[in-house]
């Protein structure tokens, strides 16, 4: 079985969403569906998931100038999941540091 949860999203926007809506963001596997994401988060963190929203983020085209000329490429695409959990529950990403 593939690894579904890759890493949590810890950004200023997601921190605000955690405080206001009790929603957390994760980078997940491209082939994962909402049911698999829900089961993985409930098993990993021991919380009750109320809803899962997913977004596929396309990679951006990048170019830079070097001594040998212009180098063109793309960043990687990824899938993002925004997960709302039950009232009064929380996920602590910093407990194992």
Rosetta blueprint (number, residue, H / E / L):
1 X L
2 X L
3 X L
4 X L
5 X E
6 X E
7 X E
8 X E
9 X E
10 X L
11 X L
12 X H
13 X H
14 X H
15 X H
16 X H
17 X H
18 X H
19 X H
20 X H
21 X H
22 X L
23 X E
24 X E
25 X E
26 X E
27 X E
28 X E
29 X L
30 X L
31 X L
32 X L
33 X L
34 X H
35 X H
36 X H
37 X H
38 X H
39 X H
40 X H
41 X H
42 X H
43 X H
44 X H
45 X H
46 X L
47 X L
48 X L
49 X E
50 X E
51 X E
52 X E
53 X E
54 X E
55 X E
56 X E
57 X E
58 X L
59 X L
60 X L
61 X E
62 X E
63 X E
64 X E
65 X E
66 X E
67 X L
68 X L
69 X E
70 X E
71 X E
72 X E
73 X E
74 X E
75 X L
76 X L
77 X L
78 X E
79 X E
80 X E
81 X E
82 X E
83 X E
84 X E
85 X E
86 X L
87 X L
88 X L
89 X L
90 X L
91 X L
92 X L
93 X L
94 X L
95 X L
96 X L
97 X L
